[in-house]
Amino acid sequence: MDDYESVTQLINRYGDDLYRFAFVLTCSDSGASELLADTFAALYAEDKLTEQIKENRLLVFKALYDRAPKFAGAPDREMIKEHYGEKDAEFYGLLCLPIYEKALKHLVLYEDYTEKEAAEILQKK
């Protein structure tokens, strides 16, 4: 399987998960879209994807986290409400955390990783 097929498989199977993570990291639709495009382009160019889709998913979570600071912004409650409906205070609290903490919490709360697994994903080089 080539990298293009790997990217297509990832998007088809985990696209919503990866987008949500990118959104939490950047706090905007445009930031999430740009972060995803930048990350997939870099992973494709660096030939880092494997034939194991679950391994690639972890690789993309880590790469999104690593690249997020240049795309991140402050949470815009009105934009979030307009696009996604009313969210609870816990969600807005998550968006206001420092990037490592919100990445860790997102992986635990929404992606079903343990705290140890999430920390390992974010620390891998």
C-alpha positions in Angstrom: 0.0 0.0 0.0 1.4 3.4 -0.9 1.2 6.6 1.2 -1.7 8.0 -0.8 -3.8 4.9 0.0 -2.7 5.1 3.7 -3.9 8.7 3.9 -7.2 7.9 2.2 -7.8 5.0 4.6 -7.0 7.2 7.6 -9.4 9.9 6.4 -12.1 7.4 5.6 -11.9 5.6 8.9 -10.7 8.3 11.4 -11.4 11.6 9.7 -13.9 12.8 12.2 -11.7 11.9 15.2 -8.7 13.6 13.6 -10.7 16.7 12.8 -12.1 17.0 16.3 -8.6 16.7 17.7 -7.3 19.4 15.3 -10.3 21.6 16.2 -9.6 21.3 20.0 -6.0 22.1 19.4 -6.6 25.1 17.2 -10.0 26.3 18.4 -11.3 27.1 14.9 -12.6 25.4 11.8 -10.0 27.1 9.5 -7.2 26.3 11.9 -8.2 22.7 12.1 -8.5 22.4 8.3 -5.1 24.1 7.8 -3.5 21.9 10.5 -4.8 18.7 9.0 -3.7 19.7 5.5 -0.2 20.7 6.7 0.1 17.5 8.8 -1.0 15.1 6.0 1.2 16.8 3.5 4.2 16.6 5.8 3.7 12.9 6.7 3.1 12.1 3.0 6.3 14.0 2.0 8.3 12.4 4.8 7.1 8.9 3.8 6.3 8.2 7.5 3.0 6.3 7.0 3.0 2.5 7.4 0.5 -0.2 6.4 -0.9 -0.3 9.9 -3.9 2.1 10.1 -4.0 2.2 13.9 -0.3 3.0 14.0 -0.8 5.7 11.5 -3.7 7.1 13.5 -1.3 7.5 16.5 1.3 9.0 14.3 -1.2 11.6 13.0 -2.4 12.5 16.5 1.2 13.1 17.5 2.0 15.1 14.3 -1.2 17.2 14.8 -0.1 18.0 18.4 3.4 18.9 17.3 2.3 21.2 14.5 -0.7 22.8 16.3 0.9 25.8 18.0 1.4 27.6 14.6 -2.4 27.2 13.8 -3.8 27.7 17.3 -6.1 30.6 18.4 -8.4 31.5 21.2 -11.8 29.8 21.5 -14.6 31.8 19.8 -17.8 30.8 21.6 -20.1 32.4 19.0 -18.4 30.6 16.1 -18.6 27.3 18.0 -22.3 27.8 18.9 -23.1 28.8 15.4 -21.5 25.8 13.8 -21.9 23.1 16.5 -24.7 24.2 18.8 -24.5 25.0 22.4 -21.6 23.3 24.3 -21.3 22.8 28.0 -18.9 24.7 30.2 -16.6 21.6 30.4 -16.0 21.8 26.6 -15.1 25.5 26.7 -12.9 24.9 29.8 -11.1 22.2 27.7 -10.5 24.7 24.9 -8.9 27.2 27.3 -6.3 24.8 28.7 -2.7 25.0 27.6 -2.1 22.9 24.5 -0.6 19.8 26.1 -3.3 19.6 28.8 -6.1 19.9 26.3 -4.5 17.4 23.9 -4.1 15.0 26.8 -7.7 15.5 28.0 -9.1 15.2 24.5 -7.4 11.9 23.9 -8.6 10.5 27.2 -12.2 11.9 27.1 -13.0 11.6 23.4 -10.6 9.0 21.9 -10.8 6.4 24.8 -7.1 6.3 25.6 -5.9 6.0 29.1 -4.0 9.0 30.5 -0.7 7.0 30.3 -1.4 6.0 26.6 -2.3 9.6 25.8 0.9 11.0 27.4 2.9 8.4 25.5 1.3 9.5 22.2 2.1 13.1 22.8 5.7 12.4 24.0 6.8 10.2 21.1 9.5 11.7 18.8 
